[in-house]
Amino acid sequence: RHGVTGLWVTAALFGVLADEDPGCFAGLGEVWTGGEAVSAVAVERVLAACGSTVVVNGYGPTESTTFAVCGPLSREDVAAGSVPLGLPMDNTRALVLDSGLRPVGVGVPGELYLGGHGLARGYEGRADLTAERFVADPFVAGQRLYRTGDLVRRRDDGRLEFLGRGDD
């Protein structure tokens, strides 16, 4: 009725809607979801019910201005039970590094570090936490990276796959 063509919903709400009425997204061009791990089962249900609707997983901590990584999903993507995070958005860097801040190879788990124009400057009044989480970029002089605490691995297609948290 209002000509809506796109929608963003939290992963929790997306999961509820996919359980109750996966066809409710029919007619939308795109549905973005994120904010926490997205259910592969929910994505599969929506894609099966709404064949022309593109479902996009959006990932990013608040420290990187909401979304840093995103990507459209297919039924093949979620068939194995996990949902790829996607690729870095424009003006964003997503690096998978080991504990020595060295890049790891494709398929090797590492911590996700984010950089780029959307990166926060730090935490107000928390110099200690800022120093711990916002580290000097070892690859670009004068830049910083945000240490997300998320464990990921890069897939053969370049997309990132969430594996869990590496910290508390």
Residue, then its C-alpha position, 0 to 999 in steps of 0.5 A: r500500500h505504501g510502496v515499500t521496497g526494502l526493509w531492515v529487521t533485527a535477526a531476532l524479529f526476522g526469525v520470528l517472522a520467518d517462523e510465523d509467516p515466511g511469505c510476509f516479505a513477498g513483494l519486497g526487493e530486499v530484506w536486510t537483517g542482522g544485529e546478531a547471528v542470523s538463523a540459516v533456517a529462517v533465511e532458507r524459509v524466507l528465500a523458499a517463500c519469497g523467491s524474488t526477494v533478496v535477503v542480505n546479512g548485515y554485520g557490524p558492531t556499533e564501533s563501526t557505524t552499524f554495518a561494516v560487512c554485508g552480503p546477499l544470501s542464497r539457499e545454497d549459502v545457508a544449506a550447510g547451516s551457517v550464514p556468511l557475513g559477506l564482504p566489507m562495505d565501501n570504505t571499510r576494511a575487514l581483516v582476519l588476523d592472528s594474535g600477532l596481527r598477521p593475516v591468516g589464510v583462507g579457511v583459517p580462523g582468526e579475529l576480525y579487525l575492522g578499519g575505514h571511514g566509519l570507525a569510531r574514535g574510541y570510548e568516551g572517558r575510557a582510554d584503557l578500553t580504547a587502547e585495548r580495542f582500537v589498535a594501530d593498523p600494522f598495514v596502513a600508517g596512521q590508521r587504526l583497526y577495531r578489534t571486534g573479538d569475533l572469530v571468523r574465517r574467510r571463505d574461498d569466495g572471499r566472504l567472511e563466516f562467523l565462528g563465535r566470540g574469541d573473548d568474553 
